[in-house]
Amino acid sequence: MTHDRKHNLLVALMMLVGVAMIALSLPHHTGQMDLMLSHQVGKPWRNPTLIAPFDIPIEYDEATKQRLTDSVDAHFVHFYKHDAQLGSQKAMLLDRALKNQPTLPATVRHQVVSLLAQVYQDGIIDNEAYDKIAAGKMSQVSIRNGSEMTAMSTHTMRSAGRAFETIDSALASSPYRQVVQQVGLGSYLEPNYVIDEQEDAKWYNDALSTALTPPSNHIVQMGEAIIFTGNVVTPEKDAIIKTYKQMVESNAQKHADTHNYTLLGQVLIVTILMLVFYVFARLMRPRVFSNLRRMTFLITFMTLMVVAVLWIVRFRANYMYLIPFAMTPIIVSTFFDARTSFFVHLIVVLICSLVAREQAAFIIMQFLAGAVAIASMQELTKRSQLVRCAMLIFVTYCTSFVALELVRGIDLANIDWHHIIYFGVNTVVLSFAYVGIFVVEKIFGFTSTVTLVELSDINTPVLRQLSEKCPGTFQHALQVANIASEAAVKIGANVQLVRAGALYHDIGKVENPAFFTENQTGVNPHDALAPEQSARIVIQHVTDGMRMAGAARLPGVIKDMICQHHGRGITKYFYTQACKAQPDEQVDPAPYTYPGPNPQSREAAIVMMADGCEAAVKSLHDHSEQSIRTMVDRVVDGQIADGLLREAPISFRDVETAKRIFTERLKAFYYTRISYPDDIRPHTEGDTPAEVNNAE
């Protein structure tokens, strides 16, 4: 399997995993329905206009249902069973018990038994029912006699306790009251009217169902609007929406074993959008697509962002306004170009819009926020830019939200201003995007502009060591950084990367500073060495520089500058010396060749050209403009002829622009001062005017 084919397969596999993770996080049918129908009674309907796909019976709202239920409870006649034999049975038992009291006269015994029979004839009922009777809530009960139903008044009925009090009060003046109480009169009192639970529940449910069933013409017809966007959700509308939801869910459960078309459609949309990103990266950003680390970051970032949004929205739809979607273009644009970051942002927004309550408004607002984020973060060089960017995004959110509300016909008085709080929280979270940038740098090995700016501080340990041990090399690095960054500005390259790379490109010379011309003050140690040995020492500064960069944990892009600033070039001075020393032999160029590789980026190419031009121009005795221009052309054209710039994505126009900038900047560095005469002396008394003029 070829490298390209393997790379494409890995990218496709990562995207497939991303689609699977997003699909698993998408809300199921019920969850999606909850999102699309989320609302509050008394608040405007913010979802798209809801059209009835079938006839929907209009159910009563909760308040009406409660009122009708209370009416049924107040007027329903409950069903009871009457035990007609219980009274006579209890009277016989009481009569037998009283006969065992020899001191009790027969007349009193007959009186007590008669009282017991009377309360049973009036009716004894349970305590709960008696409380309702006493409160005037149950004036009648229904008694079933075979197939007939008889309504009976409850005004004579008593509870067992009240029946006991009735009998006891009738004996209050009798001297035999204590004797009667000894037989336990209360044990002979039991309800002879008992609720018929089965019959009562049946008739009660029938009455309640009849009361709560709307008229047959009380329906929303198929194709009729249930509620329009912006209309206030009344209790009646709330009841219709709930009925619609129940009918849809019931229908979905019946067809759950066949196809879940909603989920299928969502997965197809996600797949299509990920394929669009794949095509964009492969055709429009081939250098990004060919870098597995960069593609891994982009696919992982998009997937995790979408999955996080989907899980957050499961809790509450309005939480989408708390999610800082603009963090996507901020973080991505820190390491990639503006077009790539905006494209990634749109992919994330479009996928997340599948669960947005107001899809069109959501896409418009996030589109504007992303554009503002990219425009205000063209080059992140300090943390204060994040705060400014966050404030601009907050203003964008608020303005676009109010504008969209007005477009929907909602006046200012009815706008839900709670969204402004959501946007404020969003802004606060967004201002901490620097943490996300730092995490991405550490995990994926990218280098942000902020890091490059920090590395460009000449007080860093590595550059301070360079300035102390190799002052000439340090000055050379500063001048290369100045002319290279100026050229980077003109051709649109990464200025901060060029500046930082130029400052660190020669740090390896710290190991052998005396072997480099700019640090020599007298004796040249190369005079005592063979050309091959001198070349090896000079070339070694690239290897030493890579080792020092690793020890200092410098970013990979800086290491690239160190190893690529000479490319696969030859130390021509020593190679020429070797050729002259062995005129009759073919000298092998390998020992005189830098390890490379050749510059792989525009930034590395600029540093190589600037490095060569600055060193060559410094060796000139004549620093006139023409002399500098000729030397710059000679150096750069020589690098092109040697094929050192062949692998860098830099155009001939960029090269010509860089050469022009190098000439202008180097001419300014080596401008010629006027010579000050050394025979100026102060005017003294006795000098003639001619002598004074000659002195001046």
N, C-alpha and C positions, 0 to 999 in steps of 0.2 A: 504494500500500500504506500503510495507516494505521500510526501509530507503535506502537500496541499489538500489531498483527499482526506487524510487523517484529521487535519485541522478543521476542514468543513464538517466532517462527521462529528467531531467533538462540539463544535458550535451548535450544530443541529440538535445534538443530544441535550445540551444545556437548555436550549430553547424548549425542547419537548418536556423536560423536567419542570421548567418554569410554567408552561401551560398547564401541566398536571397539578402543580401546587395551587395555581390560581383557580382551576376548576374545582378542586376540593374545598377551597375557601369560599366559593360563591354560595350565596344563600340558597337553600332549597326552595321549592315552590311556595311553601307557606311563608318562609322568611321573605321571599321576594314580594309576595302579596302584602305582607305587613308593611314593607317599605313603600310600595306604590300606593297603599291606602292609608298611610299614617296621617292622622289629623287630630284636631282638638275641637270639641264642641264650643261654639261661640267665636272661633277664629276663622280667618279666610282659608278656603281650600287652595293649597299651594301646588297640588299635583296637577297633571294634565286633565282636561275635561274628561269626565267619566261617562262613557256611553254604555247603555244596557245592551249586552250581547244576546239577551233572551228576556222573556217576560219575568218581572220580579214582583212578587206580591209585597205590598207596602205594609210592613209590620208597624205596630204602635211603638212609639218611643218609650223609654223607661219610665218617664213620669206618667204617661197615659196608662201604661201597664200597671203601675203601682196603684193608680187611682181606680182602675177597673177591678184590680184584685181586692182592694179595700172594700169596694162596693159589694163584691161577691161575698166576702167574709161577713159583712154587716147584714146581709139579707138571706144568706143561705140557712135553710132549716136542716139541722143535723138529724141523722137517723139513729134511733135508739131501739134497743130490745126491752120488752116489758116481761118480767118474770111474775106472772099473776099468782103463782102458788107460794112464792117466798113469804108473803105476809102471813098467810094462814099457818105455814109451817113454823115460823118464828113465834106466833101467838100460842100455838100448842106447847111448844117447848117452854115458853115463859110461864104458862099456866101450870105446867107440871112442876116447874121449879118453885113457884110461889106456894103450891100445895104443901111443900116440904117445910114451910114456915108455919108452925102450929099457932103462933101468936097473931098471925095475919088473918083478919076477918074475911069471909068469902066475898062480901060486898066490895071491899077494897081490892081483892084479887081480881074480880070481874072488871072493876074500873080500870086497873092498870092494863089488863089484857085488851080491853076495848080501846084504850088510848093507843096501844101499840098497833092494833089493827087499823086504826084511823090514819096514823101517819104513813103506814104502808099504802093505804088506799089513796092518800093525797100524793104519794110518790116520794121515794128517796133516791137521790142522785149523787154523783161524785162531787167532791169539793170544787174542782176546777169548773165544772158546768154550773154549780150553784153560784160561784162568783160571777159568772157571766150573766146568770139570771138576775142576781142582785144588782148588777150594773146596768140592767136593761138591755143587754146585748143578745139575749136568747129568750124570746117570748114564747116560742113554740118549739116542739120537737116532732119529728115524724115517726110514727109507730107502724111497723109492718104487721098486718094480720093476714097471713097467707099471701094472696096476690094483691091485697088491697093495702093502700097507704092511708093512715089516719093522722091528721094533724092534732096535736094535743097541746093545750095551754100549760105553761110551766109555772103559773103564779102560785099554785099550792105546793109545789115541790120544795123539798128541804134536803139539806145534806144530812148525813148520819149524826153529826154533831148538833145541828139545829133541831133534829127530831128528838134527840135525847133531852135537850133543853126544854122542848115543848112538854114532854111527859113529866119531867122533873118539876117544872113550874106549876103544873096542874096538881101536884102532890105537895106543894110548898107548905100548905096549912095542915096537912094530915099528920097525925102523930105516928103513922106507920111508914113515914118516908124513909127512915133509916133502915127499916126491915126490907123494903123493896130494893134499896141500893145494895144490900148485901148479896143479892142474887146476880149482880153484874148486869144491869139493864143494858149498858152500851154494847155488850157482846151480841145482843139480839137485834141490833140495828145494822143492816147492810143495804146498799143501793139495790132497788128492784128495777131501776131504769138504767141500763148500761149501753154505752155507745156501741153501735153496730159498725165496727171499723171498716170492714170490707165494703158494705153497702154505702157507708158515709163517704169513704174515699172515692168510690166510683162516681157517685152523683156530684161530689164536690169538683172532681177533675173535669167532669162533663160540663158543669156550669162555668168553671173557670175557662176552659177551652173555648166554649161558646162566646164568652164575654171578650176574650182576647183575640178572636178570629176577626180580621177586618172584613168588610163587605167584599163580595166577589168582584166588584168593579174597581177595587182599591189596588191597582197594580201600576207598575212602570212598564210600558210596552217596549218590546225589542226595538233598538235604534233610537230610543228617546234618551235625552241627556239626563243622567242622574244628578250631576252637579257640575257647574262650570268653574273653571279656574278663577279664583278671586272671590267667589261667592262665600258668604258666611255659612259655616256648617251649623245648621239648626238641629235640634233634637230629632225632628222628623227625618231630615237628611241623614243624620247619623244612624238611625234605625235602618234606612234603606241600604246604606253602604254596608252595614254589618250583615244584612240579609244577603246582599250580593256576594260578600266574601264567603259566607257559609255555603252558598250554592256553588260557587266556583271550587271551593275546597272539597265539597262533597263529590262534585263531578270529577275532580282530579284524582280522588281516592278510588273511584270506580275504574279509572283508566291507568292506575299506577303500574300495573303489570305489563302494559303495552309499551308506551313511549313517554318519556319526560321531555317534551319538545322545548320547554323553556330552558332547561339546563343544556340541551343540545345546541340551541341557538346561541346561548352565552359562550359555550366552549368554541363554537365556530368563529364567533366574533373575536375572541381572544387569540385564537390560532391565526386568523387572517392578519390581525394587527401585529403579532409577533413576526409573521412572515414578511410583512411590509418593512419592519425594522431590519430584518435579515437582508432584504434586497437593498435597502438604503445603505447599510454598512458595507455591503459587498461592492456595490457599484459606485457610490458617492464617497465613501471613506475607506478605500482599499488598505491603507496603512493601518487604520484602526482595526479593520476586519482581520488582517493577517497577524495581529498581535493577540495571542490567546489570553494573555493577562488582562488586556484592556476589554476584550469581548466578555470575559468572565465577569469583570466588574459591572459592565453595563447591563448584562442579562440578570445578574444577581441583584443589582440595585433595583431594577424595574420590578422584578418578581417580588422581592421583600417589601417594597413600597406598596405594591398593589395588595399583597396578602395582608399587610398590616391594616390598610384602609378597610378591606372587606371584613376583617374581624372586629374592627372598631365600630363599624356601621351596624353590626349585628346587635349592639346594645341600644343604639338610638340613632335614627337617621340624621338628626341635626348635628351630631358629632362630626359630620363630614366638614363642617365649617371650622372646626377646631384643628383639622389636620393641615400642617404647613406644606401644601403641594408645591409651593414655590421653592422649597428646599431642594427639589430635584434639579431644576436648572442651575441653581446656585452652586451645588456641589459638583455637578457634571461639568459646568462651564469652567470650573477651577482647573480641571485637568484635561478638558477637551475644548474644541472650538464651539462657537456660539450656535452654529447650525446643528451640530450633533446634540448639544444639550437641549435645544428647543424641540428637536424631533423626539428625543427620549421623553421629554416632559409631555408632549402631546400623546404619545402612546400610553403613558401612565394615566393621563386624564381621561382619554377615551375608554380605556378598560374600566376605570372606576366609575365612569358615568353610567355603567350598566346597573349600578345599585343606587344611583343618585335619585332623589325624589323629584327634582326639577332638572332634567337632563340638559335641556338647552341652556338654561341659566347657568348651570354648573360649568358647562364647557366654556361658555363665553367668559365667565369670571376667571376661571383658571387660565384660559388663553391669555387674557390681559395681564394677569399677575405674573405669568411666566415671561411674557415679553418685557415687562417692567424690570423683573429680576435680572434678566440677561443684559438689558440696556444699562442698568445701573451698576452691574458687576463685571464690566468688560475686563478689568484687571484688578484682582483682589490683592492689595499690597498692605492694607492695615485693617485692623478689626473694626474701626469706626465706620468703614464702608458698609459692613453688615447691618449696623444700626440704621444708617441712612436708607439702605435698601429695604429693610423691614418696614420703616415708616412709609416709604413710597408705596409699598405693596398694601399696607393698611389703608392708605387713602384710595388706592385703586379698588380694593375690595368694597369699601364703603360706597364709593361713587357708583361703581357698576351695579351694586346691589340695589341702591335706591333707584337708579335709572331703570333697571329691569322691573322693579315693582311698579313704577309709573307706567311702563309700557303695557303691563298686564291690566292697567286700569285701576290700580289700588291707590287711593289718595294717601297723602302723607300721614293723616290721622290714623289710618288703619295699618300702616307698615309695622311689622314686627321688629322693633328696635333692639330686641334681645340679640339679634344677629351681630350687632356692632360689638357686643361683649365677646362673642365667639371670634370675631375678627381680631379683637385686641389680644386675646389669648394666643391666637394663631401667630400674631406678630411677635409676641414675647418668645414663643418657642423658636420662631424663625431666626431671631437674633442670636441664637446659640448654634447656628449652623457651623460655626468654626470648630465645634467639637466633632461634628460629623466629618468635616474635612480632615481633621487630625487623625481620626480613626481610619478613614479610607487610606490616608498616606501610610499609616503603619501596617495595615493589613495587605494592601495591594502594591506597596512600594512606589506609589506615585509621588510627585513633588509639586506642591502648590507654589503659587507666586509668592505667598507670604513667607514660605520657607526659603525661597531663593533670595528674597529681600533680606532676611535674617542672615543668610550665609554671606551676603555681599558686605556685611559689616566688617571692616578691616581689623576690628578688635577681636575677631574670633581667634581661638588659640592657634589654628593652623596658619592663618595669614599673619598673625603677630610673630610667629616663629620664622616665617618666610622673610618678613621685614627686618628681623634682627640678624639672621644668619646670611641672608642673600639680599642686601639692600638694592643692588643693581637689578636683580631679577624681580624684586618687588616693584620697583619703578617701571620696569618693562611690562609687568602684568597690569599695572594701573593704566598705562598708556594703551595697551591692547584692549583693555576693558572699555576705555573711553571711545576709541575709534570703532570698535566692533559693535558696541551698543548703539552708536549713532547710525551705523549702517543698518542694523536690525530694525531701527525705527523706520527708516526709509523704505525697506523692502517688506515690512509687515511681519517680521519674525518675532519670536519671543524675546523681548528686550532683557527681561530680568534673567532669563536662562543664559543668554549670551554674556551678560555682565558677570554673573557668578562663575560661569565656566571659564571665562578669560582670567579671572582673578586666581583661580585654582589650577590652571592648566600646567604650570611649571613648578608646582610645590615639590616635586621630586628632586629638584636641584639643591634642596636643603642638605642632602646627604654628601654632595661633593661641590660646594659652591665655587671653589677656586678654579674648577675646570671649565667654567663658563665665562665668556669674555666680559659680560656686563659686570661681573663681580671681581675681575682681576685688577690689581693695582700696580703690578710691576711684572714679575716673572710669569711667563706662560708655561704651566706644567706640561702642556702638550708637546713642547719642544723636545722633551726628553723621552717621549713615547713614540712607539710605532703607530702608523695611521689606523691600523685595525684595533689596537688597544685603545687609542683615543676615541675612536668611533663607538666602541663598546661602552666606554664610560659615559659618553654623551647620550647614547641610546638608553642607558640604564635609568636615566631620570624619568622616563615614562613608567618603567616598572616600579621604581621607588615611589613615584607619585600615586600609582594604583594601590600600593601597599599602605601608604600613609592615608589615603582616602578611605580604605577599608577600616583602618584603626580608628579614624575619626568619625566613622559611620556617616560619611557623606552620601548623598543620594546617588542613585544609579546614573542620572542624567549628568551629574558632575564627573563621575568616573568616565562616562562616555567622552566628555570633552578632553579629559587627561589622556586617554589612550588613542583618541582620534585626531588630536591637533597636529600631529605629523603624518597621520595616516600610514601608508606603506611607502613613505618617501625615503630617500637615500640621503645620508650625510655626505653631501656632494664634495665638501671641502676635503675631507679625509679620503673619500673614494678617489678623488682626483690626484691627491698626493700619492696614494698607493699605485695608481695607474702610471704616474710619472716615475715612481721608483722602480717599476717593473714594466718597462716599455715593450718588452718582447713577450710578455705573458698576458693571458686573459684573466683579469682580476675578477674573482667571484663577488658579485654585489651583495650577497646574502648577509655577510657580517656587518655590512654598512647600512642595512635596511631596518627601519623602525618596525616594531611588531604590528602596528596598526590596531584595528582595521582603518580603512579610509572613512572619512566623514559620512555618517548615515543620515544626517539631518541638515537643514539649512543653517541652524544655529552652529553646529560643529564646523560646517564649511566656512562660515563667517569668521569664527575664531581662528581657523587654520590660515585663512588669507590675511587676517589682521596681524597674526603672530609673525608670519613671514615678512610682511611689508614693513612692520615697525622695526624689526631687527635689521632688515636690509637698509632701510633709509637711515638708520642710526649710524651705519658704517660709512655713509657718504661724507665726503669732505665739502662738497657743494650742495647746499640745501635750498637751492633755488626751486621755484615751482616746476620748471621743466625737468630738472634733474630728478625731483621726487616723483613726478608723474611717470617718467621713463622707468624708474626703478619699480614702482608699483605695478606697472604694466608687465614688466619683465618677470617679476615674482609670480603674479597671479597667472599670467599666460603659461609660465613654466609649470605651475601646478596642474593646470588644465591639460597641458601637453603630456605630463607624466601620468594622467588618468586618475589623479588623486581626488577629483571632484565628481567623478563619473557616477558614483553611487548616491550622491546627495541630491535631494529633490530641489535643486536650485536652478533657475533659468539663466540664460545668457544676459537677459535684461537685468536680473538681480545682481549678477556679477559685475556688469558695467556700472550699475549704481553704486555698488560697494567700492569699486576702484575709485570712482569720483569722490566719494565721501572720505576714503582713506587719504587721497591726495590733499583734499582741503584741510582735513584735521591735522595731518602730519606737517603740512606747510605752516599751520598755526603753531604747532609745537616747536618747530625749528626756525622760527622767524629770526631775522638778523637784526641785532641791536646796532645802533649807531655807535661809532667809536668815539670815546671821550678823550680829548687831548690831555696829555699828561704834563704840559708845560704851562698850565694856567697858574698865574700867581696874582696875589692881591695888588691893587694899585697903591703905589707908595709915592710919597712926595718927591718930585723930581722927574717922574715919568712923563714923557711927552705923549700927547694924544695919539700919535702914530703908534707908539709902543704899546699903549693900552689896547688899541684896536687890533694890533697884530696878536696880542695875547688872547683876545676874545675869539 
